[in-house]
Amino acid sequence: MARQKREEIGQPDDPNLAPFMNLVIILIPMLLLSVVFLEVAVINVTMPLGGSATTDDPDEDDKESLDLAIAMSPNGFYVTAAGSLRQPIEGCPTQGPTICLSDDSVNVQERFEEARRMMADGNETAGEQVMEEGLQAYNYRELYNMLSGFKADFPEETTVRLTADENMPFALTVRVMDVSRYRLTDDSYNSDEDFWKADFQTETTDAGEEQFANLFGDPAFAVAQ
């Protein structure tokens, strides 16, 4: 019986990837157009240059400047405006600061130091809780009320200089910037609950866009003297 001739099995042909590559090339621009990219908001923070600014316009020289500054300390906020340190508000010690702590039973310096030790030891959660105890002792409501009063007298001013003691955490600076940036629905508040629940005022730009109403949205870091 004759042996059947074995069929020779050849190597398979390479797949034709050209149609698939064409499809990918078409899909990539469509996917890029449909993607919503992450929007990152930044605060325009500047460091003022040394020396005073000069201008050739005599009208600008005669115009009174607010020159607003907030110094953060373990005792509260020292507020300077129009070249003078503002007197302590009602209920604060006569020797200052301008706005004392809302809870003077809290030693914020000890709270911040304890928080740093906890975080250095790797206990981030407990450290953040202790840090928050110190941050909540500050009277942000009265700070906002005072800034709103300055804004009424100097509507064109947007800059505030921020200084802090060397042991103050940056979280305090961030919170002060948040309070200082935008106007709320009311110019002043009598309770912390109403203050923290308040919405932002909005305004319409020349381009017809809605945005938050500016209070002092251009913070500048300064070195404490």
C-alpha positions in Angstrom: 0.0 0.0 0.0 1.4 3.2 -1.0 2.3 5.6 1.8 0.4 8.9 1.6 2.6 11.8 1.0 2.8 13.9 4.2 1.6 17.4 3.7 4.2 20.0 4.5 3.1 22.5 7.1 4.6 25.9 6.5 5.2 28.7 8.9 2.1 30.9 9.4 2.2 34.3 7.8 2.7 37.4 10.0 -0.6 39.1 10.8 -1.4 42.2 8.9 -1.4 45.0 11.6 -1.9 47.9 9.2 -5.7 48.1 9.7 -5.4 47.9 13.4 -2.7 50.7 13.5 -4.9 52.8 11.3 -7.8 52.4 13.7 -5.5 53.4 16.7 -4.3 56.5 14.9 -7.9 57.6 14.3 -9.0 56.9 17.9 -6.1 58.7 19.6 -7.2 62.2 18.6 -10.8 61.4 19.5 -9.9 60.2 22.9 -7.7 63.2 23.6 -10.5 65.5 22.7 -12.9 63.8 25.0 -10.6 63.6 28.0 -11.3 66.1 30.9 -7.9 67.1 32.1 -7.2 67.8 35.8 -7.6 71.5 36.7 -5.1 72.8 39.2 -5.9 76.0 41.0 -3.1 78.1 42.3 -2.9 81.1 44.6 -0.9 84.0 43.2 1.6 84.4 46.0 4.5 86.9 45.6 7.4 88.1 47.6 7.7 91.9 47.6 11.0 93.4 46.5 13.0 95.4 49.0 12.5 99.1 49.0 9.5 101.1 48.3 7.9 101.4 44.9 8.1 104.8 43.1 5.8 106.3 40.5 6.0 109.3 38.2 2.3 110.1 38.6 1.8 112.6 41.4 -1.8 111.6 41.8 -0.6 108.1 42.7 1.8 109.4 45.3 -1.0 111.4 47.0 -3.3 108.5 47.1 -3.4 106.8 50.5 -2.3 103.2 50.5 -3.8 100.5 52.6 -0.5 98.5 53.0 -2.4 95.7 54.7 -0.3 93.2 56.7 -1.2 90.3 59.0 1.3 88.8 61.4 0.5 85.4 62.8 1.6 84.6 66.4 0.8 82.1 69.1 -1.4 84.8 70.7 -3.4 85.7 67.6 -3.2 88.1 64.7 -1.5 91.5 64.6 -3.1 93.5 61.8 -1.3 96.6 60.3 -3.1 98.9 57.9 -2.4 102.4 56.5 0.9 102.4 58.4 -0.3 101.7 61.9 -0.9 98.7 64.0 -4.6 98.2 64.7 -5.7 98.3 68.3 -7.0 95.1 69.9 -10.7 94.4 69.3 -13.1 94.3 72.2 -12.5 91.4 74.5 -8.8 91.1 73.7 -5.9 92.3 76.1 -5.0 95.9 75.7 -1.4 95.0 75.0 -2.4 93.0 71.9 -2.7 91.3 69.6 -5.2 93.0 67.3 -7.3 89.8 67.2 -6.7 87.5 70.1 -7.5 83.8 70.2 -11.1 82.8 70.3 -10.2 80.1 72.8 -7.5 81.4 75.1 -7.5 78.1 77.1 -5.6 76.5 74.3 -1.8 76.9 74.3 -1.4 76.8 70.5 2.4 76.8 70.8 2.4 73.6 72.8 -0.2 72.1 70.4 1.9 72.8 67.4 5.1 71.5 69.0 3.3 68.3 70.1 1.9 67.9 66.6 5.4 68.1 65.1 6.7 65.5 67.4 3.9 63.1 66.6 4.4 63.6 62.9 8.1 63.1 63.2 7.5 59.8 65.0 5.3 58.7 62.1 1.9 59.2 63.9 0.4 61.4 61.1 -3.2 61.0 62.1 -2.8 61.9 65.7 -0.5 64.8 64.8 -3.0 66.3 62.4 -5.7 66.1 65.1 -3.5 68.0 67.6 -2.5 70.5 64.9 -6.2 71.1 64.2 -6.8 71.9 67.9 -4.3 74.7 67.7 -5.6 76.0 64.4 -9.2 76.1 65.7 -8.2 78.4 68.6 -7.7 81.4 66.2 -10.5 83.8 65.6 -10.9 83.7 61.8 -14.4 85.3 61.9 -13.2 88.5 63.4 -10.3 88.6 61.0 -12.7 88.4 58.1 -14.9 91.1 59.6 -11.9 93.4 59.9 -10.7 92.7 56.4 -14.2 93.4 55.0 -14.1 96.8 56.6 -10.8 97.6 55.0 -12.2 96.5 51.6 -15.1 98.9 52.0 -12.6 101.8 52.4 -10.1 100.6 49.9 -12.1 98.7 47.2 -9.2 98.6 44.7 -6.7 97.0 47.1 -6.1 93.3 46.6 -2.7 92.7 48.3 -2.1 91.5 51.8 1.4 90.8 53.3 1.6 87.8 55.5 4.2 87.2 58.2 4.5 84.6 60.9 6.6 83.5 63.8 9.2 80.9 62.9 7.4 78.2 64.8 4.0 78.8 63.3 2.9 75.9 60.9 2.3 76.6 57.3 -1.2 75.3 57.7 -2.1 78.4 59.7 -0.8 80.6 56.8 -2.9 78.6 54.3 -6.0 79.1 56.5 -5.5 82.8 56.8 -5.1 83.0 53.0 -8.3 81.2 52.5 -10.1 83.6 54.8 -8.6 86.6 53.1 -9.1 85.7 49.5 -12.9 86.0 48.8 -15.9 88.0 50.0 -18.7 86.1 51.6 -22.4 86.9 51.3 -22.3 89.2 54.3 -19.6 91.7 55.2 -19.5 90.7 58.9 -20.7 87.8 61.0 -21.7 87.5 64.7 -21.3 83.8 65.1 -18.7 81.2 64.0 -21.4 78.9 62.7 -22.9 81.4 60.3 -19.4 82.4 59.2 -18.2 78.9 58.3 -21.5 78.1 56.6 -21.5 81.3 54.4 -21.3 81.1 50.7 -19.0 83.2 48.5 -20.2 86.3 46.7 -20.0 86.2 43.0 -19.4 88.9 40.4 -19.5 89.2 36.6 -16.3 89.9 34.8 -16.0 92.1 31.7 -16.0 88.9 29.6 -19.4 88.0 31.1 -18.0 85.2 33.3 -19.1 84.5 36.9 -16.3 84.4 39.5 -15.9 84.7 43.2 -15.8 88.3 44.4 -12.2 89.2 45.4 -11.4 90.4 48.9 -7.6 90.4 49.2 -6.7 87.6 46.8 -3.0 88.5 46.2 -1.1 87.5 49.3 2.6 88.3 49.5 4.9 86.6 52.0 7.1 88.9 54.1 9.9 88.3 56.5 9.0 88.9 60.2 11.1 91.6 61.7 
